[in-house]
Amino acid sequence: MDEFKSYTVILEFRGKAHKVKAGMTLRSSLEKIGVNPESVLAIKDGQMITDDEILNESERVRLIAVISGG
């Protein structure tokens, strides 16, 4: 995916890759791409991460929508 080379972190959500800059928290990067932090689980390297985690260069984070019912 060379089109993302100038950006350092990729957030994958619903089949799309969103590019954000390294050094941001997960929460701020989610807000930047218009995703409610309360509506997703974030997975990096097979581990769930919290919204205060700082995203580092070359990381890929997979976002999974949380489904709730009543």
mmJSON file of the N, C-alpha and C atoms, coordinates in Angstrom:
{"data_MODEL":{"atom_site":{
"group_PDB":["ATOM","ATOM","ATOM","ATOM","ATOM","ATOM","ATOM","ATOM","ATOM","ATOM","ATOM","ATOM","ATOM","ATOM","ATOM","ATOM","ATOM","ATOM","ATOM","ATOM","ATOM","ATOM","ATOM","ATOM","ATOM","ATOM","ATOM","ATOM","ATOM","ATOM","ATOM","ATOM","ATOM","ATOM","ATOM","ATOM","ATOM","ATOM","ATOM","ATOM","ATOM","ATOM","ATOM","ATOM","ATOM","ATOM","ATOM","ATOM","ATOM","ATOM","ATOM","ATOM","ATOM","ATOM","ATOM","ATOM","ATOM","ATOM","ATOM","ATOM","ATOM","ATOM","ATOM","ATOM","ATOM","ATOM","ATOM","ATOM","ATOM","ATOM","ATOM","ATOM","ATOM","ATOM","ATOM","ATOM","ATOM","ATOM","ATOM","ATOM","ATOM","ATOM","ATOM","ATOM","ATOM","ATOM","ATOM","ATOM","ATOM","ATOM","ATOM","ATOM","ATOM","ATOM","ATOM","ATOM","ATOM","ATOM","ATOM","ATOM","ATOM","ATOM","ATOM","ATOM","ATOM","ATOM","ATOM","ATOM","ATOM","ATOM","ATOM","ATOM","ATOM","ATOM","ATOM","ATOM","ATOM","ATOM","ATOM","ATOM","ATOM","ATOM","ATOM","ATOM","ATOM","ATOM","ATOM","ATOM","ATOM","ATOM","ATOM","ATOM","ATOM","ATOM","ATOM","ATOM","ATOM","ATOM","ATOM","ATOM","ATOM","ATOM","ATOM","ATOM","ATOM","ATOM","ATOM","ATOM","ATOM","ATOM","ATOM","ATOM","ATOM","ATOM","ATOM","ATOM","ATOM","ATOM","ATOM","ATOM","ATOM","ATOM","ATOM","ATOM","ATOM","ATOM","ATOM","ATOM","ATOM","ATOM","ATOM","ATOM","ATOM","ATOM","ATOM","ATOM","ATOM","ATOM","ATOM","ATOM","ATOM","ATOM","ATOM","ATOM","ATOM","ATOM","ATOM","ATOM","ATOM","ATOM","ATOM","ATOM","ATOM","ATOM","ATOM","ATOM","ATOM","ATOM","ATOM","ATOM","ATOM","ATOM","ATOM","ATOM","ATOM","ATOM","ATOM","ATOM","ATOM","ATOM"],
"id":[1,2,3,4,5,6,7,8,9,10,11,12,13,14,15,16,17,18,19,20,21,22,23,24,25,26,27,28,29,30,31,32,33,34,35,36,37,38,39,40,41,42,43,44,45,46,47,48,49,50,51,52,53,54,55,56,57,58,59,60,61,62,63,64,65,66,67,68,69,70,71,72,73,74,75,76,77,78,79,80,81,82,83,84,85,86,87,88,89,90,91,92,93,94,95,96,97,98,99,100,101,102,103,104,105,106,107,108,109,110,111,112,113,114,115,116,117,118,119,120,121,122,123,124,125,126,127,128,129,130,131,132,133,134,135,136,137,138,139,140,141,142,143,144,145,146,147,148,149,150,151,152,153,154,155,156,157,158,159,160,161,162,163,164,165,166,167,168,169,170,171,172,173,174,175,176,177,178,179,180,181,182,183,184,185,186,187,188,189,190,191,192,193,194,195,196,197,198,199,200,201,202,203,204,205,206,207,208,209,210],
"type_symbol":["N","C","C","N","C","C","N","C","C","N","C","C","N","C","C","N","C","C","N","C","C","N","C","C","N","C","C","N","C","C","N","C","C","N","C","C","N","C","C","N","C","C","N","C","C","N","C","C","N","C","C","N","C","C","N","C","C","N","C","C","N","C","C","N","C","C","N","C","C","N","C","C","N","C","C","N","C","C","N","C","C","N","C","C","N","C","C","N","C","C","N","C","C","N","C","C","N","C","C","N","C","C","N","C","C","N","C","C","N","C","C","N","C","C","N","C","C","N","C","C","N","C","C","N","C","C","N","C","C","N","C","C","N","C","C","N","C","C","N","C","C","N","C","C","N","C","C","N","C","C","N","C","C","N","C","C","N","C","C","N","C","C","N","C","C","N","C","C","N","C","C","N","C","C","N","C","C","N","C","C","N","C","C","N","C","C","N","C","C","N","C","C","N","C","C","N","C","C","N","C","C","N","C","C","N","C","C","N","C","C"],
"label_atom_id":["N","CA","C","N","CA","C","N","CA","C","N","CA","C","N","CA","C","N","CA","C","N","CA","C","N","CA","C","N","CA","C","N","CA","C","N","CA","C","N","CA","C","N","CA","C","N","CA","C","N","CA","C","N","CA","C","N","CA","C","N","CA","C","N","CA","C","N","CA","C","N","CA","C","N","CA","C","N","CA","C","N","CA","C","N","CA","C","N","CA","C","N","CA","C","N","CA","C","N","CA","C","N","CA","C","N","CA","C","N","CA","C","N","CA","C","N","CA","C","N","CA","C","N","CA","C","N","CA","C","N","CA","C","N","CA","C","N","CA","C","N","CA","C","N","CA","C","N","CA","C","N","CA","C","N","CA","C","N","CA","C","N","CA","C","N","CA","C","N","CA","C","N","CA","C","N","CA","C","N","CA","C","N","CA","C","N","CA","C","N","CA","C","N","CA","C","N","CA","C","N","CA","C","N","CA","C","N","CA","C","N","CA","C","N","CA","C","N","CA","C","N","CA","C","N","CA","C","N","CA","C","N","CA","C","N","CA","C","N","CA","C","N","CA","C"],
"label_alt_id":[null,null,null,null,null,null,null,null,null,null,null,null,null,null,null,null,null,null,null,null,null,null,null,null,null,null,null,null,null,null,null,null,null,null,null,null,null,null,null,null,null,null,null,null,null,null,null,null,null,null,null,null,null,null,null,null,null,null,null,null,null,null,null,null,null,null,null,null,null,null,null,null,null,null,null,null,null,null,null,null,null,null,null,null,null,null,null,null,null,null,null,null,null,null,null,null,null,null,null,null,null,null,null,null,null,null,null,null,null,null,null,null,null,null,null,null,null,null,null,null,null,null,null,null,null,null,null,null,null,null,null,null,null,null,null,null,null,null,null,null,null,null,null,null,null,null,null,null,null,null,null,null,null,null,null,null,null,null,null,null,null,null,null,null,null,null,null,null,null,null,null,null,null,null,null,null,null,null,null,null,null,null,null,null,null,null,null,null,null,null,null,null,null,null,null,null,null,null,null,null,null,null,null,null,null,null,null,null,null,null],
"label_comp_id":["MET","MET","MET","ASP","ASP","ASP","GLU","GLU","GLU","PHE","PHE","PHE","LYS","LYS","LYS","SER","SER","SER","TYR","TYR","TYR","THR","THR","THR","VAL","VAL","VAL","ILE","ILE","ILE","LEU","LEU","LEU","GLU","GLU","GLU","PHE","PHE","PHE","ARG","ARG","ARG","GLY","GLY","GLY","LYS","LYS","LYS","ALA","ALA","ALA","HIS","HIS","HIS","LYS","LYS","LYS","VAL","VAL","VAL","LYS","LYS","LYS","ALA","ALA","ALA","GLY","GLY","GLY","MET","MET","MET","THR","THR","THR","LEU","LEU","LEU","ARG","ARG","ARG","SER","SER","SER","SER","SER","SER","LEU","LEU","LEU","GLU","GLU","GLU","LYS","LYS","LYS","ILE","ILE","ILE","GLY","GLY","GLY","VAL","VAL","VAL","ASN","ASN","ASN","PRO","PRO","PRO","GLU","GLU","GLU","SER","SER","SER","VAL","VAL","VAL","LEU","LEU","LEU","ALA","ALA","ALA","ILE","ILE","ILE","LYS","LYS","LYS","ASP","ASP","ASP","GLY","GLY","GLY","GLN","GLN","GLN","MET","MET","MET","ILE","ILE","ILE","THR","THR","THR","ASP","ASP","ASP","ASP","ASP","ASP","GLU","GLU","GLU","ILE","ILE","ILE","LEU","LEU","LEU","ASN","ASN","ASN","GLU","GLU","GLU","SER","SER","SER","GLU","GLU","GLU","ARG","ARG","ARG","VAL","VAL","VAL","ARG","ARG","ARG","LEU","LEU","LEU","ILE","ILE","ILE","ALA","ALA","ALA","VAL","VAL","VAL","ILE","ILE","ILE","SER","SER","SER","GLY","GLY","GLY","GLY","GLY","GLY"],
"label_asym_id":["A","A","A","A","A","A","A","A","A","A","A","A","A","A","A","A","A","A","A","A","A","A","A","A","A","A","A","A","A","A","A","A","A","A","A","A","A","A","A","A","A","A","A","A","A","A","A","A","A","A","A","A","A","A","A","A","A","A","A","A","A","A","A","A","A","A","A","A","A","A","A","A","A","A","A","A","A","A","A","A","A","A","A","A","A","A","A","A","A","A","A","A","A","A","A","A","A","A","A","A","A","A","A","A","A","A","A","A","A","A","A","A","A","A","A","A","A","A","A","A","A","A","A","A","A","A","A","A","A","A","A","A","A","A","A","A","A","A","A","A","A","A","A","A","A","A","A","A","A","A","A","A","A","A","A","A","A","A","A","A","A","A","A","A","A","A","A","A","A","A","A","A","A","A","A","A","A","A","A","A","A","A","A","A","A","A","A","A","A","A","A","A","A","A","A","A","A","A","A","A","A","A","A","A","A","A","A","A","A","A"],
"label_entity_id":["1","1","1","1","1","1","1","1","1","1","1","1","1","1","1","1","1","1","1","1","1","1","1","1","1","1","1","1","1","1","1","1","1","1","1","1","1","1","1","1","1","1","1","1","1","1","1","1","1","1","1","1","1","1","1","1","1","1","1","1","1","1","1","1","1","1","1","1","1","1","1","1","1","1","1","1","1","1","1","1","1","1","1","1","1","1","1","1","1","1","1","1","1","1","1","1","1","1","1","1","1","1","1","1","1","1","1","1","1","1","1","1","1","1","1","1","1","1","1","1","1","1","1","1","1","1","1","1","1","1","1","1","1","1","1","1","1","1","1","1","1","1","1","1","1","1","1","1","1","1","1","1","1","1","1","1","1","1","1","1","1","1","1","1","1","1","1","1","1","1","1","1","1","1","1","1","1","1","1","1","1","1","1","1","1","1","1","1","1","1","1","1","1","1","1","1","1","1","1","1","1","1","1","1","1","1","1","1","1","1"],
"label_seq_id":[1,1,1,2,2,2,3,3,3,4,4,4,5,5,5,6,6,6,7,7,7,8,8,8,9,9,9,10,10,10,11,11,11,12,12,12,13,13,13,14,14,14,15,15,15,16,16,16,17,17,17,18,18,18,19,19,19,20,20,20,21,21,21,22,22,22,23,23,23,24,24,24,25,25,25,26,26,26,27,27,27,28,28,28,29,29,29,30,30,30,31,31,31,32,32,32,33,33,33,34,34,34,35,35,35,36,36,36,37,37,37,38,38,38,39,39,39,40,40,40,41,41,41,42,42,42,43,43,43,44,44,44,45,45,45,46,46,46,47,47,47,48,48,48,49,49,49,50,50,50,51,51,51,52,52,52,53,53,53,54,54,54,55,55,55,56,56,56,57,57,57,58,58,58,59,59,59,60,60,60,61,61,61,62,62,62,63,63,63,64,64,64,65,65,65,66,66,66,67,67,67,68,68,68,69,69,69,70,70,70],
"pdbx_PDB_ins_code":[null,null,null,null,null,null,null,null,null,null,null,null,null,null,null,null,null,null,null,null,null,null,null,null,null,null,null,null,null,null,null,null,null,null,null,null,null,null,null,null,null,null,null,null,null,null,null,null,null,null,null,null,null,null,null,null,null,null,null,null,null,null,null,null,null,null,null,null,null,null,null,null,null,null,null,null,null,null,null,null,null,null,null,null,null,null,null,null,null,null,null,null,null,null,null,null,null,null,null,null,null,null,null,null,null,null,null,null,null,null,null,null,null,null,null,null,null,null,null,null,null,null,null,null,null,null,null,null,null,null,null,null,null,null,null,null,null,null,null,null,null,null,null,null,null,null,null,null,null,null,null,null,null,null,null,null,null,null,null,null,null,null,null,null,null,null,null,null,null,null,null,null,null,null,null,null,null,null,null,null,null,null,null,null,null,null,null,null,null,null,null,null,null,null,null,null,null,null,null,null,null,null,null,null,null,null,null,null,null,null],
"Cartn_x":[0.834,0.0,0.869,1.518,2.413,1.715,0.402,-0.301,-0.33,0.004,-0.019,1.379,2.386,3.763,4.039,3.391,3.662,2.997,2.112,1.474,2.017,2.036,2.772,1.906,0.619,-0.259,-1.492,-1.91,-3.102,-4.144,-5.354,-6.495,-7.399,-7.665,-8.516,-9.898,-10.918,-12.282,-13.269,-14.064,-15.106,-14.582,-13.459,-12.907,-12.156,-11.981,-11.247,-10.04,-8.997,-7.785,-7.746,-7.653,-7.583,-6.18,-5.613,-4.244,-4.229,-3.406,-3.214,-1.724,-1.345,0.06,0.413,1.629,2.134,2.195,2.132,2.239,0.895,-0.186,-1.523,-1.992,-2.915,-3.545,-4.563,-4.915,-5.949,-7.229,-7.629,-8.861,-8.831,-7.76,-7.701,-7.662,-7.019,-6.993,-8.366,-9.117,-10.484,-11.374,-11.254,-12.043,-11.686,-10.421,-9.972,-10.613,-10.801,-11.404,-12.928,-13.49,-14.938,-15.553,-14.779,-15.284,-15.412,-16.589,-16.818,-15.964,-15.062,-14.196,-14.963,-16.179,-16.984,-17.62,-17.556,-18.262,-17.377,-16.08,-15.165,-14.222,-13.729,-12.606,-11.405,-10.25,-9.043,-8.08,-7.602,-6.694,-5.385,-4.273,-2.944,-2.072,-1.471,-0.607,-1.329,-2.624,-3.396,-3.854,-3.573,-3.949,-4.886,-5.88,-6.76,-5.997,-6.177,-5.519,-6.573,-6.181,-7.091,-6.969,-7.96,-7.997,-6.932,-6.212,-5.139,-3.768,-3.748,-2.485,-1.978,-0.684,-0.033,0.297,-0.095,0.169,1.551,2.308,3.689,3.827,4.929,5.226,5.089,4.495,4.34,3.355,2.562,1.595,0.323,-0.343,-1.653,-2.588,-3.72,-4.695,-5.997,-6.537,-7.811,-8.909,-9.946,-11.077,-12.267,-12.871,-14.015,-15.214,-16.305,-17.504,-18.099,-18.474,-19.118,-20.623,-21.234,-22.674,-23.344,-24.343,-25.091,-26.565,-27.246,-28.68,-29.415,-30.717,-31.456,-32.582],
"Cartn_y":[-1.198,0.0,1.249,1.514,2.659,3.999,4.054,5.334,5.868,5.034,5.474,5.757,5.741,5.883,7.194,8.29,9.569,9.69,8.775,8.759,7.567,7.668,6.654,5.651,5.909,4.967,4.737,3.48,3.139,2.57,3.133,2.612,1.932,0.651,-0.106,-0.253,0.241,0.193,-0.013,-1.062,-1.379,-1.409,-2.078,-2.261,-1.063,-0.015,1.167,1.409,1.934,2.297,3.814,4.262,5.696,6.015,7.067,7.421,8.555,8.387,9.405,9.49,10.57,10.773,10.072,9.609,8.995,10.038,9.563,10.457,10.859,10.559,10.864,9.728,10.031,8.949,8.276,7.058,6.365,7.195,7.724,8.524,9.705,10.47,11.649,11.25,10.123,9.694,9.214,8.557,8.142,9.357,10.345,11.57,12.257,12.23,12.867,12.22,10.883,10.213,10.083,10.672,10.697,9.433,8.699,7.477,7.722,7.417,7.553,6.514,6.944,5.995,4.948,5.268,4.332,3.247,3.407,2.485,1.41,1.394,0.421,-0.188,-1.368,-1.979,-1.851,-1.545,-1.372,-2.523,-3.14,-4.278,-3.936,-4.086,-3.851,-5.044,-5.656,-6.829,-7.921,-8.102,-9.155,-8.853,-7.644,-7.254,-6.048,-6.055,-4.897,-3.755,-2.539,-1.377,-0.389,0.466,1.461,2.782,3.646,4.888,5.906,5.681,6.605,6.163,5.053,4.556,5.512,5.795,6.622,5.727,6.174,5.399,5.751,4.717,4.885,4.652,5.108,5.008,3.579,3.452,2.192,1.194,1.614,0.695,0.623,-0.527,-0.734,-1.149,-0.477,-0.766,-1.148,-2.302,-2.771,-2.364,-1.718,-1.269,-2.176,-2.631,-3.53,-2.836,-2.707,-2.06,-2.868,-2.163,-2.791,-2.789,-3.947,-4.056,-4.26,-3.442,-3.617,-3.741,-4.394,-4.594,-4.465,-4.47,-4.287,-5.24],
"Cartn_z":[0.0,0.0,0.0,-1.075,-1.173,-1.045,-1.301,-1.217,0.206,1.214,2.597,3.145,2.295,2.744,3.478,3.104,3.728,5.099,5.445,6.753,7.508,8.821,9.545,10.284,10.463,11.151,10.282,10.177,9.405,10.356,10.316,11.055,10.041,10.225,9.312,9.927,9.205,9.726,8.585,8.7,7.72,6.283,6.101,4.771,4.207,5.001,4.538,5.424,4.825,5.562,5.711,6.948,7.249,7.729,7.232,7.584,8.611,9.634,10.666,10.988,11.631,11.972,13.273,13.358,14.584,15.69,16.944,18.089,18.667,17.963,18.452,19.35,20.274,21.017,20.105,20.458,19.691,19.678,20.842,20.925,19.965,19.961,19.094,17.617,17.31,15.912,15.465,16.357,16.015,15.779,16.65,16.475,15.158,14.798,13.546,12.32,12.364,11.201,11.335,12.397,12.554,13.129,13.926,14.56,16.059,16.614,18.044,18.774,19.661,20.362,21.174,21.592,22.375,21.508,20.189,19.296,18.678,19.026,18.422,19.456,19.115,19.825,18.903,19.464,18.659,18.937,17.852,17.949,17.238,17.965,17.402,17.752,16.765,16.979,17.768,17.489,18.131,19.546,20.033,21.39,21.359,22.238,22.337,23.015,22.502,23.099,23.586,24.516,25.079,24.332,24.542,23.77,24.164,25.266,25.642,25.115,24.377,23.802,22.717,22.766,21.745,20.554,19.364,18.144,17.608,17.292,16.843,15.341,14.816,13.393,12.872,11.706,10.965,11.577,12.54,13.135,12.3,12.398,11.793,12.917,13.014,14.055,13.379,13.761,13.205,14.178,13.635,14.44,14.197,15.276,15.181,15.826,15.066,15.574,16.726,17.789,18.933,18.653,18.83,18.599,19.946,20.212,21.469,21.153,22.02,21.81,23.136,23.028,24.268,24.432],
"occupancy":[1.0,1.0,1.0,1.0,1.0,1.0,1.0,1.0,1.0,1.0,1.0,1.0,1.0,1.0,1.0,1.0,1.0,1.0,1.0,1.0,1.0,1.0,1.0,1.0,1.0,1.0,1.0,1.0,1.0,1.0,1.0,1.0,1.0,1.0,1.0,1.0,1.0,1.0,1.0,1.0,1.0,1.0,1.0,1.0,1.0,1.0,1.0,1.0,1.0,1.0,1.0,1.0,1.0,1.0,1.0,1.0,1.0,1.0,1.0,1.0,1.0,1.0,1.0,1.0,1.0,1.0,1.0,1.0,1.0,1.0,1.0,1.0,1.0,1.0,1.0,1.0,1.0,1.0,1.0,1.0,1.0,1.0,1.0,1.0,1.0,1.0,1.0,1.0,1.0,1.0,1.0,1.0,1.0,1.0,1.0,1.0,1.0,1.0,1.0,1.0,1.0,1.0,1.0,1.0,1.0,1.0,1.0,1.0,1.0,1.0,1.0,1.0,1.0,1.0,1.0,1.0,1.0,1.0,1.0,1.0,1.0,1.0,1.0,1.0,1.0,1.0,1.0,1.0,1.0,1.0,1.0,1.0,1.0,1.0,1.0,1.0,1.0,1.0,1.0,1.0,1.0,1.0,1.0,1.0,1.0,1.0,1.0,1.0,1.0,1.0,1.0,1.0,1.0,1.0,1.0,1.0,1.0,1.0,1.0,1.0,1.0,1.0,1.0,1.0,1.0,1.0,1.0,1.0,1.0,1.0,1.0,1.0,1.0,1.0,1.0,1.0,1.0,1.0,1.0,1.0,1.0,1.0,1.0,1.0,1.0,1.0,1.0,1.0,1.0,1.0,1.0,1.0,1.0,1.0,1.0,1.0,1.0,1.0,1.0,1.0,1.0,1.0,1.0,1.0,1.0,1.0,1.0,1.0,1.0,1.0],
"B_iso_or_equiv":[0.0,0.0,0.0,0.0,0.0,0.0,0.0,0.0,0.0,0.0,0.0,0.0,0.0,0.0,0.0,0.0,0.0,0.0,0.0,0.0,0.0,0.0,0.0,0.0,0.0,0.0,0.0,0.0,0.0,0.0,0.0,0.0,0.0,0.0,0.0,0.0,0.0,0.0,0.0,0.0,0.0,0.0,0.0,0.0,0.0,0.0,0.0,0.0,0.0,0.0,0.0,0.0,0.0,0.0,0.0,0.0,0.0,0.0,0.0,0.0,0.0,0.0,0.0,0.0,0.0,0.0,0.0,0.0,0.0,0.0,0.0,0.0,0.0,0.0,0.0,0.0,0.0,0.0,0.0,0.0,0.0,0.0,0.0,0.0,0.0,0.0,0.0,0.0,0.0,0.0,0.0,0.0,0.0,0.0,0.0,0.0,0.0,0.0,0.0,0.0,0.0,0.0,0.0,0.0,0.0,0.0,0.0,0.0,0.0,0.0,0.0,0.0,0.0,0.0,0.0,0.0,0.0,0.0,0.0,0.0,0.0,0.0,0.0,0.0,0.0,0.0,0.0,0.0,0.0,0.0,0.0,0.0,0.0,0.0,0.0,0.0,0.0,0.0,0.0,0.0,0.0,0.0,0.0,0.0,0.0,0.0,0.0,0.0,0.0,0.0,0.0,0.0,0.0,0.0,0.0,0.0,0.0,0.0,0.0,0.0,0.0,0.0,0.0,0.0,0.0,0.0,0.0,0.0,0.0,0.0,0.0,0.0,0.0,0.0,0.0,0.0,0.0,0.0,0.0,0.0,0.0,0.0,0.0,0.0,0.0,0.0,0.0,0.0,0.0,0.0,0.0,0.0,0.0,0.0,0.0,0.0,0.0,0.0,0.0,0.0,0.0,0.0,0.0,0.0,0.0,0.0,0.0,0.0,0.0,0.0],
"pdbx_formal_charge":[null,null,null,null,null,null,null,null,null,null,null,null,null,null,null,null,null,null,null,null,null,null,null,null,null,null,null,null,null,null,null,null,null,null,null,null,null,null,null,null,null,null,null,null,null,null,null,null,null,null,null,null,null,null,null,null,null,null,null,null,null,null,null,null,null,null,null,null,null,null,null,null,null,null,null,null,null,null,null,null,null,null,null,null,null,null,null,null,null,null,null,null,null,null,null,null,null,null,null,null,null,null,null,null,null,null,null,null,null,null,null,null,null,null,null,null,null,null,null,null,null,null,null,null,null,null,null,null,null,null,null,null,null,null,null,null,null,null,null,null,null,null,null,null,null,null,null,null,null,null,null,null,null,null,null,null,null,null,null,null,null,null,null,null,null,null,null,null,null,null,null,null,null,null,null,null,null,null,null,null,null,null,null,null,null,null,null,null,null,null,null,null,null,null,null,null,null,null,null,null,null,null,null,null,null,null,null,null,null,null],
"auth_seq_id":[1,1,1,2,2,2,3,3,3,4,4,4,5,5,5,6,6,6,7,7,7,8,8,8,9,9,9,10,10,10,11,11,11,12,12,12,13,13,13,14,14,14,15,15,15,16,16,16,17,17,17,18,18,18,19,19,19,20,20,20,21,21,21,22,22,22,23,23,23,24,24,24,25,25,25,26,26,26,27,27,27,28,28,28,29,29,29,30,30,30,31,31,31,32,32,32,33,33,33,34,34,34,35,35,35,36,36,36,37,37,37,38,38,38,39,39,39,40,40,40,41,41,41,42,42,42,43,43,43,44,44,44,45,45,45,46,46,46,47,47,47,48,48,48,49,49,49,50,50,50,51,51,51,52,52,52,53,53,53,54,54,54,55,55,55,56,56,56,57,57,57,58,58,58,59,59,59,60,60,60,61,61,61,62,62,62,63,63,63,64,64,64,65,65,65,66,66,66,67,67,67,68,68,68,69,69,69,70,70,70],
"auth_comp_id":["MET","MET","MET","ASP","ASP","ASP","GLU","GLU","GLU","PHE","PHE","PHE","LYS","LYS","LYS","SER","SER","SER","TYR","TYR","TYR","THR","THR","THR","VAL","VAL","VAL","ILE","ILE","ILE","LEU","LEU","LEU","GLU","GLU","GLU","PHE","PHE","PHE","ARG","ARG","ARG","GLY","GLY","GLY","LYS","LYS","LYS","ALA","ALA","ALA","HIS","HIS","HIS","LYS","LYS","LYS","VAL","VAL","VAL","LYS","LYS","LYS","ALA","ALA","ALA","GLY","GLY","GLY","MET","MET","MET","THR","THR","THR","LEU","LEU","LEU","ARG","ARG","ARG","SER","SER","SER","SER","SER","SER","LEU","LEU","LEU","GLU","GLU","GLU","LYS","LYS","LYS","ILE","ILE","ILE","GLY","GLY","GLY","VAL","VAL","VAL","ASN","ASN","ASN","PRO","PRO","PRO","GLU","GLU","GLU","SER","SER","SER","VAL","VAL","VAL","LEU","LEU","LEU","ALA","ALA","ALA","ILE","ILE","ILE","LYS","LYS","LYS","ASP","ASP","ASP","GLY","GLY","GLY","GLN","GLN","GLN","MET","MET","MET","ILE","ILE","ILE","THR","THR","THR","ASP","ASP","ASP","ASP","ASP","ASP","GLU","GLU","GLU","ILE","ILE","ILE","LEU","LEU","LEU","ASN","ASN","ASN","GLU","GLU","GLU","SER","SER","SER","GLU","GLU","GLU","ARG","ARG","ARG","VAL","VAL","VAL","ARG","ARG","ARG","LEU","LEU","LEU","ILE","ILE","ILE","ALA","ALA","ALA","VAL","VAL","VAL","ILE","ILE","ILE","SER","SER","SER","GLY","GLY","GLY","GLY","GLY","GLY"],
"auth_asym_id":["A","A","A","A","A","A","A","A","A","A","A","A","A","A","A","A","A","A","A","A","A","A","A","A","A","A","A","A","A","A","A","A","A","A","A","A","A","A","A","A","A","A","A","A","A","A","A","A","A","A","A","A","A","A","A","A","A","A","A","A","A","A","A","A","A","A","A","A","A","A","A","A","A","A","A","A","A","A","A","A","A","A","A","A","A","A","A","A","A","A","A","A","A","A","A","A","A","A","A","A","A","A","A","A","A","A","A","A","A","A","A","A","A","A","A","A","A","A","A","A","A","A","A","A","A","A","A","A","A","A","A","A","A","A","A","A","A","A","A","A","A","A","A","A","A","A","A","A","A","A","A","A","A","A","A","A","A","A","A","A","A","A","A","A","A","A","A","A","A","A","A","A","A","A","A","A","A","A","A","A","A","A","A","A","A","A","A","A","A","A","A","A","A","A","A","A","A","A","A","A","A","A","A","A","A","A","A","A","A","A"],
"auth_atom_id":["N","CA","C","N","CA","C","N","CA","C","N","CA","C","N","CA","C","N","CA","C","N","CA","C","N","CA","C","N","CA","C","N","CA","C","N","CA","C","N","CA","C","N","CA","C","N","CA","C","N","CA","C","N","CA","C","N","CA","C","N","CA","C","N","CA","C","N","CA","C","N","CA","C","N","CA","C","N","CA","C","N","CA","C","N","CA","C","N","CA","C","N","CA","C","N","CA","C","N","CA","C","N","CA","C","N","CA","C","N","CA","C","N","CA","C","N","CA","C","N","CA","C","N","CA","C","N","CA","C","N","CA","C","N","CA","C","N","CA","C","N","CA","C","N","CA","C","N","CA","C","N","CA","C","N","CA","C","N","CA","C","N","CA","C","N","CA","C","N","CA","C","N","CA","C","N","CA","C","N","CA","C","N","CA","C","N","CA","C","N","CA","C","N","CA","C","N","CA","C","N","CA","C","N","CA","C","N","CA","C","N","CA","C","N","CA","C","N","CA","C","N","CA","C","N","CA","C","N","CA","C","N","CA","C","N","CA","C","N","CA","C","N","CA","C"],
"pdbx_PDB_model_num":[1,1,1,1,1,1,1,1,1,1,1,1,1,1,1,1,1,1,1,1,1,1,1,1,1,1,1,1,1,1,1,1,1,1,1,1,1,1,1,1,1,1,1,1,1,1,1,1,1,1,1,1,1,1,1,1,1,1,1,1,1,1,1,1,1,1,1,1,1,1,1,1,1,1,1,1,1,1,1,1,1,1,1,1,1,1,1,1,1,1,1,1,1,1,1,1,1,1,1,1,1,1,1,1,1,1,1,1,1,1,1,1,1,1,1,1,1,1,1,1,1,1,1,1,1,1,1,1,1,1,1,1,1,1,1,1,1,1,1,1,1,1,1,1,1,1,1,1,1,1,1,1,1,1,1,1,1,1,1,1,1,1,1,1,1,1,1,1,1,1,1,1,1,1,1,1,1,1,1,1,1,1,1,1,1,1,1,1,1,1,1,1,1,1,1,1,1,1,1,1,1,1,1,1,1,1,1,1,1,1]
}}}
